[in-house]
Structure formats: C-alpha cells, structure tokens
Amino acid sequence: AILDEAQNATDTQIKMFLTRIGENSKIVINGDPSQVDLPNKSLSGLNRSKKLLGHLKEISVVDFDHTDVVRHPLVSKIVKAYSDQNND
C-alpha cells in the first residue's frame, strides 16, 4: 500500500493507515514536510510518525533533499532556495 502526499495526513490518519498492515505486506509513505497544506501545519502526522517510529528495525526512513530531484534541473534549484530560506 502507498500513502502519497502524507504531509497532508493527520497523525490520526497515518496511525489508521499503519495499523492496517497485514502479514507479508509492504507499506510506503511519502510526503514533503515543507509542503504541508493543512490549516495548522503542526497537525501533519508525517514528521511525528517519523520521530515516533523511525527507530524501529522494521521501519526504514529515507530523507531526500534538492540533490535527489529528478524533474527539470530548475526544480532542484527552487527546492534548495526554499530549503535554505526555511532551514528545512
């Protein structure tokens, strides 16, 4: 199962998604913490779940930055500019 744009999922929604894991299943959660669209950005469950669960041996966390952008080369520069400004 894939949860895409998880930066806009609340903590409750991510917990609901994760607690549906079945035997031999794989789950991918992706999202960009710098692009939260929720009215209260602190309601995003993406960062909290990473902090809460990232230490578990069964869970892998991969962080990407502007060097991982595979879109137009300008997108990498845009992402870096925003990241530098916000210290993301």
FIDREN-999821 format. One record per residue: residue in three letters; x, y, z of N, C-alpha, C, O, CB in turn. Coordinates in steps of 0.05 Angstrom, whole numbers, plus 5000, padded with zeros to 4 digits. Glycine has a CB too. Example, Ala and Ser with C-alpha at 12.3 -4.5 7.8 and 13.67 -1.06 7.14 Angstrom:
2
Ala526448865156524649105156526449345156528549345169522649115181
Ser525749555142527349795143525850015157526850235161528249885114
end
This chain:
88
Ala501749775000500050005000501850255000504050245011498150005024
Ile500850464988502350714986500650934996498350974988503350764957
Leu501751095015500451345024502151575012504351625021500351355056
Asp500951704992502351914978501452184989499252215000501751904948
Glu503252384988502652654998501952645028500152785037500352784982
Ala503452485043502852435071503352685089502552685112504552215081
Gln504652885078504953135093502253255100502053425118506753335078
Asn500153185085497553295090495753095105493353145108496253365063
Ala496852885115495352695132495852765161498052845169496252395126
Thr493752755177493952805205495252565219495552345207491252865218
Asp496052605244497252385259495252155261496051925259497952485287
Thr492752215265490652005267490451845241490151605242487952125275
Gln490551985219490251855193492651675187492351455177489952055170
Ile495051765194497451595189497351355208498051135199500051765194
Lys496551395233496251165251494250965240494750725241495451255279
Met492051065230489950885219491150725195490650485193487551045209
Phe492650855178493850725155495850515164495850285154495250935137
Leu497650585183499750405192498650155207499749945206501650545209
Thr496450195220495349975236493649775219492449595230493650075259
Arg493749815193492349635174494449445161493749295143490849785153
Ile496849445170498949275158498148985162497448895184501749335171
Gly498348825141497748545142500348385140502448485135495848465120
Glu500048125144502347945142503647965114502247955094501547645148
Asn506247985113507847995088507148245071507648245047507347745072
Ser506048445083505448685068507748885069509448875087502848815078
Lys507749065050509649285049508149545047506149555032511749255026
Ile509049745061507750005061509850215054512050205064506350065088
Val509050405038510750625031509150885038506850915030511650625001
Ile510451055054509251315060511151525049513551525056508651345091
Asn510151705033511851915023510452185026508052205026512751864994
Gly512152385029511052655031513252855035515552775041509052675054
Asp512653105032514653315034513853495057511953655055514953475008
Pro515253475080514453645103514553945098513354095113516353575126
Ser515854025077515854315071513454405054513254635048518454385056
Gln511654215048509354275031506654205045504854115031509554135004
Val506554245071504054185085501954385078502354625079504554185116
Asp499554285070497354455062495154475083493154605079496154355036
Leu495554345106493654345127493454625139495554765140494254135149
Pro491054715148490854985160492855035183493955245186487955035170
Asn493154825199495154835221497354635214496954395217493854765249
Lys499554735205501754565195502754365216503754155209504154735186
Ser502354435241503254255263501554005265502253815279503354395289
Leu499253995251497453765251498453545233497353325233494653845243
Ser500453595216501553395198502753165215504353205232503653515179
Gly501852925209502852685223505452575212506552385223500852475224
Leu506352685189508752565176511252585194512552385199509252705149
Asn511852825203514252855220513952705246515852585256514753145225
Arg511552715258511252575284511552275281512852145298508452635295
Ser510452155260510751865256513651795251514651585260509051775233
Lys515151965237517951915232519551915259521151735263519152125213
Lys518952115276520352125302519551895320521151785334519752395315
Leu516951835319515951625337516751345329517151175346512951645338
Leu516951295303517251015293519950965279520550735273515050945275
Gly521351175272523851155256525950975268527650875253524951415251
His525950935294527950765307527350465305529050305311528150845336
Leu524950395298524150115296525649975274525850075252521150085292
Lys526749735279528449595259526849515235527949475213529749355272
Glu524249485238522549415215521849645197520649605176520049285225
Ile522549885205521850125190524350265180526250305195520150315207
Ser524350325154526550485142525550755136523350795126527650335117
Val527250955141526551235135528651335116531051305121526451415161
Val527751455094529651575074528951865072526651935066529451425047
Asp530852045076530552325073531752415047534052345041531652485097
Phe530352565031531352675006531752975008530553105025529452604983
Asp533453074992533853364990533953454961533253294943536453455005
His534653704956534653804929536353644909535853654885535554094929
Thr538453504919540153354901538753104890539752984871542753274916
Asp536553034902535052794894532852854874531452664865533952654918
Val532453104867530253174849530853064821533053104810529953484848
Val528952934809529252814782527452954762527052844740528652514783
Arg526453184769524853344750526753524735529153474733522653504765
His525653734724527253934710529454044729528854084752525454174700
Pro531854084719534054174736533454424752534454464774536554224719
Leu531754594741530954834756529454774781529654924801529255014738
Val527954554782526454474806528354434829527754514852524754224801
Ser530654304824532654264846533554524857533854554882535054104835
Lys533954724840534854984850532655124866533255264886535755164826
Ile530255094857527955214871527655084899527355224919525355174855
Val527754814900527554674926529754764945529254814968527654374921
Lys532254784934534454864951534055154961534655204985537154844935
Ala533155334944532755614953530755624976531255764995531755784929
Tyr528555484973526555484995527655355020527255445042523955344986
Ser529155135017530254995039532255175054532255185079531654735030
Asp533955315039535955485051534555715067535455785089537855605030
Gln532455815056531056035069529655945095529556085115528956155050
Asn528555705094527055595117528655415135527555315155524655455107
Asn531155365129532855185144531554905146531754775167533355295172
Asp530354815124529054545123531154335120530454095119526954535101
end
